[in-house]
Amino acid sequence: MRRAGIGAVAIGLAAIGLATVLSGCVTGSGVDPDDAAGRAAVGSVVGATLGTGFGTALYLGGRLAPHLELAHHPFRKGESYDEQLGNAALKKVGGKKWNKRLQQAIRNLRSLVHFDHLYIGGGNAKKIKFEPDPDTSTISNEAGIRGGIALWRD
């Protein structure tokens, strides 16, 4: 699996992993971790977290776009992205089906926002068993800590 390096973009995007570490909020910053994730990015970038649910953020030219709450948007079979891709769904349907769902979600995101790059983090990113397209990378929770540090520097 392709993993993002810890360069300038990855450090900015790394706050995605911090979402898992800090249970959904960069403590004291008032910034949603998914929203903080893409602040160093160029082009159109989507940050997504896989954990308890499915978090997303969209960046255009390194700037956070209006908040996009896809977690609660209908995804498949009358259920939301959270319900189909969250940790409970992974446990219920198993890794093989969950990975197929995730591949469909990535195709949906690509069609919806035409991203230049998608960064996936969070506790369940390590459960991805398919080779993502070149425009998609995973980042570790360790990278999330570095992203949080970068957030506080600004």
C-alpha positions as CSV (number, residue, x, y, z in Angstrom):
1,M,0.0,0.0,0.0
2,R,1.2,3.5,-0.8
3,R,1.8,5.7,2.2
4,A,2.3,9.4,2.2
5,G,5.8,10.7,3.2
6,I,6.2,13.1,6.1
7,G,6.9,16.2,3.9
8,A,5.3,19.6,4.1
9,V,2.0,18.4,2.6
10,A,1.9,15.3,4.8
11,I,2.6,17.3,8.0
12,G,-0.3,19.5,7.2
13,L,-2.5,16.6,6.3
14,A,-1.3,14.5,9.2
15,A,-3.8,16.0,11.6
16,I,-6.2,13.4,10.2
17,G,-4.5,10.8,12.4
18,L,-4.7,13.1,15.3
19,A,-8.5,12.8,15.1
20,T,-8.2,9.3,16.3
21,V,-5.7,10.1,19.0
22,L,-7.7,13.0,20.5
23,S,-11.2,11.5,20.0
24,G,-12.4,14.0,17.4
25,C,-11.0,17.4,18.4
26,V,-7.6,19.0,18.3
27,T,-7.7,20.0,22.0
28,G,-8.0,23.7,22.6
29,S,-7.6,24.7,19.0
30,G,-11.3,24.9,18.1
31,V,-10.4,23.2,14.8
32,D,-12.1,20.0,13.6
33,P,-9.2,17.5,12.9
34,D,-10.4,16.7,9.5
35,D,-10.6,20.4,8.7
36,A,-7.1,21.0,10.0
37,A,-5.7,18.1,8.0
38,G,-5.3,19.7,4.5
39,R,-4.0,23.1,5.4
40,A,-0.7,22.7,3.7
41,A,-2.1,21.1,0.5
42,V,-2.2,22.5,-3.0
43,G,-4.9,21.8,-5.6
44,S,-8.1,20.1,-4.4
45,V,-7.5,17.6,-1.6
46,V,-9.8,15.5,0.5
47,G,-8.9,14.3,3.9
48,A,-10.9,11.3,5.3
49,T,-10.7,9.5,8.6
50,L,-11.8,5.9,9.1
51,G,-12.6,5.1,12.7
52,T,-15.7,5.3,14.8
53,G,-17.3,6.9,11.7
54,F,-16.2,8.5,8.4
55,G,-14.9,12.0,8.7
56,T,-14.1,14.2,5.7
57,A,-12.8,17.7,4.8
58,L,-12.2,19.4,1.5
59,Y,-9.3,21.8,0.7
60,L,-8.9,24.0,-2.4
61,G,-5.4,25.5,-2.8
62,G,-4.6,24.7,0.8
63,R,-7.6,26.5,2.2
64,L,-10.4,24.7,3.9
65,A,-13.6,24.8,1.9
66,P,-17.0,25.1,3.5
67,H,-17.5,22.2,5.8
68,L,-18.6,19.1,4.0
69,E,-20.3,16.6,6.4
70,L,-20.4,13.5,4.3
71,A,-20.6,11.2,7.3
72,H,-24.4,11.6,7.5
73,H,-25.0,11.8,3.7
74,P,-26.8,8.8,2.2
75,F,-24.3,6.3,0.8
76,R,-25.8,2.9,0.0
77,K,-28.9,0.9,1.0
78,G,-30.5,3.8,2.8
79,E,-27.5,4.1,5.2
80,S,-25.0,6.9,5.6
81,Y,-21.2,6.7,5.1
82,D,-20.9,6.5,8.9
83,E,-23.2,3.5,9.1
84,Q,-21.6,1.7,6.2
85,L,-17.9,2.5,6.9
86,G,-17.7,3.1,10.6
87,N,-16.1,0.7,13.1
88,A,-19.4,-1.0,13.9
89,A,-19.9,-1.8,10.2
90,L,-16.4,-3.2,9.9
91,K,-17.0,-5.5,12.8
92,K,-20.4,-6.5,11.5
93,V,-19.6,-7.3,7.8
94,G,-15.9,-8.1,8.0
95,G,-12.9,-6.7,6.2
96,K,-13.6,-8.0,2.7
97,K,-17.1,-6.4,2.4
98,W,-15.9,-3.2,4.3
99,N,-13.0,-2.8,1.8
100,K,-15.4,-3.0,-1.1
101,R,-17.6,-0.4,0.5
102,L,-14.6,1.8,1.0
103,Q,-13.6,1.5,-2.7
104,Q,-17.1,2.6,-3.7
105,A,-16.9,5.6,-1.2
106,I,-13.6,6.6,-2.8
107,R,-15.1,6.4,-6.3
108,N,-18.1,8.6,-5.0
109,L,-15.7,11.2,-3.5
110,R,-13.7,11.3,-6.7
111,S,-16.9,11.9,-8.8
112,L,-18.3,14.4,-6.3
113,V,-15.3,16.7,-5.7
114,H,-12.8,15.7,-8.4
115,F,-10.0,15.8,-5.9
116,D,-6.3,15.9,-6.9
117,H,-5.4,13.8,-3.9
118,L,-7.2,11.9,-1.2
119,Y,-5.4,11.3,2.2
120,I,-6.9,8.6,4.4
121,G,-6.1,8.3,8.1
122,G,-7.6,7.2,11.3
123,G,-7.5,4.0,13.3
124,N,-9.1,1.8,10.6
125,A,-6.9,3.1,7.7
126,K,-4.6,0.2,8.5
127,K,-7.4,-2.2,7.6
128,I,-7.4,-1.2,4.0
129,K,-6.5,-4.3,2.0
130,F,-6.6,-3.0,-1.6
131,E,-4.0,-1.0,-3.5
132,P,-5.3,2.5,-3.8
133,D,-5.0,4.6,-7.0
134,P,-2.0,6.9,-7.3
135,D,-4.2,9.8,-6.2
136,T,-4.9,8.2,-2.8
137,S,-2.6,7.7,0.1
138,T,-2.9,6.6,3.7
139,I,-1.2,8.4,6.6
140,S,-0.4,7.0,10.0
141,N,-1.6,8.2,13.4
142,E,2.0,9.0,14.2
143,A,1.8,11.5,11.3
144,G,-1.3,12.9,13.0
145,I,0.8,13.9,16.0
146,R,3.2,15.8,13.8
147,G,0.2,17.5,12.1
148,G,-1.1,18.6,15.5
149,I,2.3,20.1,16.3
150,A,2.3,22.0,13.0
151,L,-1.2,23.2,13.8
152,W,0.0,24.7,17.1
153,R,3.0,26.4,15.4
154,D,0.7,28.5,13.3
